[in-house]
Amino acid sequence: MQDRSCKRKARHESSRHSESAGHSESSVLVVLLRQPRMNVPTEMRSDPFWEFGSFGLTGCHQRNLLHPKNASLLNGSRLAFVQGGKQGFRLVYLTEPVHADAYSDRTEVLWKPGSMPFRYSDAPIVLDSDGRSDIAGMAEFVSSVKRNGWMGKFASKFRSRCQPLPEPIAEGFMAAFEARQREGAGLRALTYLEALPVVPPLVDRNRRQTYRQLKEKARAS
């Protein structure tokens, strides 16, 4: 089901935006991170494990971008982690080219070096409710989506997207991230919580242990 949906979207966007069917080291794939579910007492939102350069072990996006069949698409691409919240969608992290480890029911993507993301409040704006963006062309890119409001348009566009960004938009992501990096390490999150728009109901206080347990579970599946 997932592959068919992704292929339909890829064909549709290729005809409208002339996106390439292939990908290179500079290909950028957007990962839309959901907000913490405040009504779930066990919600920790541990993944991504920034400090270990890892994403996917909790099963996030396993039905779309991180489906095991998409490993070849992921290898060599860069992942742009976009976090939504009251201050809009923000680019909290852009990986170096990743390597995908496919398990039976999920994929873990790995990158080096592992490092902390930007604080949500300090990360570049991808798109906010007023249509503002630090990325050239972003509002225009989602403007045709049939949803109300800029936030709704962006979420609909990227919630299950499986193909790389068009090159001009990808370059905008890289430029915005690199420009914010040059502002100094003081914008980086000290804990994973600072990359979130709100603190989840349960805080992961032993992320190394959580990561090891999830890794063992994935290997045993």
C-alpha positions in Angstrom: 0.0 0.0 0.0 2.7 2.4 0.9 4.8 2.0 -2.2 1.8 2.5 -4.5 0.8 5.7 -2.7 4.4 7.1 -2.9 4.7 6.3 -6.5 1.5 8.0 -7.4 2.6 11.2 -5.6 6.0 11.0 -7.2 4.5 10.8 -10.7 2.1 13.7 -10.0 4.8 16.0 -8.6 7.3 15.0 -11.3 5.0 16.3 -14.0 4.3 19.6 -12.1 7.8 20.4 -10.8 10.1 18.4 -13.1 11.6 16.5 -10.2 14.3 14.0 -11.1 13.5 10.3 -10.6 16.9 9.6 -9.2 18.8 11.1 -6.3 22.3 12.2 -5.4 24.2 12.9 -2.3 22.6 16.3 -2.2 19.1 14.9 -2.3 17.0 16.1 0.6 14.1 14.1 2.1 11.8 15.8 4.5 10.9 14.0 7.8 7.8 15.6 9.4 8.1 15.1 13.1 4.8 14.9 15.0 4.1 16.8 18.2 4.0 15.0 21.5 0.6 13.4 22.3 -0.2 15.1 25.6 -3.1 12.7 26.3 -0.8 9.6 26.3 0.9 9.2 29.7 3.7 7.0 28.3 4.6 9.4 25.4 8.3 10.2 25.5 9.0 11.2 21.9 12.5 9.7 22.2 13.1 9.3 18.5 15.2 10.7 16.7 18.2 9.8 18.8 20.2 12.8 17.7 23.2 12.1 19.8 23.6 8.7 18.3 22.9 9.7 14.7 19.8 7.5 14.5 16.1 7.6 13.5 13.4 5.0 12.9 13.8 2.4 15.6 10.5 3.3 17.3 8.7 2.5 14.0 8.0 6.1 13.0 7.2 6.5 9.3 7.5 2.8 8.8 4.5 2.9 6.5 5.9 5.5 4.2 9.4 7.0 4.0 11.0 4.4 6.4 9.3 1.4 4.9 12.1 -1.3 4.5 11.6 -1.3 0.7 12.7 2.4 0.6 16.3 1.7 1.8 17.7 2.3 -1.6 16.0 5.7 -1.8 17.3 6.6 1.6 20.9 5.6 1.2 23.1 8.7 0.4 20.2 11.2 0.9 20.1 13.8 3.6 17.1 14.0 6.0 15.6 17.3 6.9 13.8 17.0 10.2 10.9 19.4 10.4 9.1 19.8 13.7 5.7 21.4 13.9 4.3 23.4 16.8 2.7 26.7 17.6 5.6 28.6 16.2 5.2 26.9 12.8 7.1 24.2 11.1 10.8 24.5 11.8 14.0 22.8 10.5 15.5 21.5 13.7 18.1 19.3 11.9 19.7 18.4 8.6 21.7 15.2 8.5 24.8 14.4 6.5 24.1 11.6 3.9 22.5 8.7 5.6 22.8 4.9 5.6 19.7 2.8 5.9 19.6 -0.5 7.9 16.4 -2.3 7.0 14.8 -4.7 9.5 11.8 -6.9 8.9 9.2 -4.2 9.8 11.1 -0.9 10.0 14.2 0.9 8.9 16.8 2.7 10.9 18.7 5.5 9.2 22.1 6.4 10.5 24.4 9.3 10.0 27.8 10.6 11.3 28.5 12.5 13.3 25.6 12.4 15.7 24.9 15.8 17.2 22.2 17.8 18.8 19.6 19.7 16.8 18.6 23.3 17.1 16.2 24.3 19.8 12.7 24.4 18.3 12.4 28.1 19.1 15.6 28.9 17.4 15.4 26.7 14.3 14.9 28.1 10.8 11.2 28.6 9.9 10.2 26.3 7.1 6.6 27.7 7.1 4.4 29.3 9.7 0.7 30.2 9.8 1.3 33.5 8.1 3.2 31.9 5.2 6.6 33.2 6.4 9.6 31.0 5.6 13.4 31.2 5.8 13.4 28.9 2.7 13.0 30.6 -0.6 10.0 29.3 -2.6 8.5 27.2 0.2 5.1 29.0 0.3 4.8 28.8 -3.4 5.7 25.1 -3.4 2.8 24.2 -1.2 0.3 26.9 -2.3 -1.7 24.6 -4.6 -2.4 22.0 -1.9 -6.2 21.9 -1.3 -6.1 22.5 2.5 -7.0 25.6 4.5 -4.1 27.6 5.9 -0.4 27.4 5.3 0.2 24.9 8.2 -2.5 22.6 6.8 -1.1 22.8 3.3 2.5 22.0 4.5 1.3 19.0 6.7 -0.7 17.6 3.8 2.2 17.9 1.4 4.8 16.3 3.6 3.0 13.9 6.0 3.7 10.8 3.9 6.0 12.2 1.2 8.6 9.7 0.0 10.5 11.5 -2.8 13.3 14.1 -2.6 12.7 17.8 -2.7 13.1 19.6 -6.0 16.7 20.9 -6.2 15.9 24.6 -5.7 13.9 23.9 -2.5 16.5 21.4 -1.3 19.2 24.0 -1.7 17.0 26.4 0.3 16.9 23.9 3.1 20.6 23.5 3.1 21.3 27.2 2.9 18.9 28.0 5.8 20.4 25.3 8.0 24.0 26.3 7.3 23.2 30.0 7.9 21.8 29.2 11.3 24.8 27.0 12.1 27.1 29.9 11.5 25.3 31.8 14.2 27.0 29.6 16.8 26.6 26.5 19.0 24.4 28.4 21.4 21.4 27.7 19.3 21.7 24.0 19.8 19.5 22.0 22.1 21.2 20.8 25.3 18.6 18.0 25.7 16.2 16.3 23.2 13.3 18.1 24.9 14.5 21.5 23.6 14.0 20.4 20.0 10.3 19.8 20.8 7.6 22.4 20.9 6.3 21.1 24.3 7.6 18.7 26.9 6.0 15.3 26.5 4.1 13.6 29.4 7.0 11.3 30.1 10.7 12.3 29.8 13.3 9.8 28.5 16.0 10.1 31.2 18.2 7.3 29.9 18.3 7.6 26.2 21.3 5.4 25.7 19.4 2.5 27.4 16.2 3.2 25.4 18.2 3.2 22.2 19.9 -0.1 23.0 16.6 -1.8 23.9 15.0 -0.6 20.7 18.0 -1.8 18.6 17.8 -5.2 20.2 14.1 -5.4 19.6 14.5 -4.5 15.9 17.2 -7.1 15.4 15.1 -9.8 17.1 12.0 -9.1 15.0 
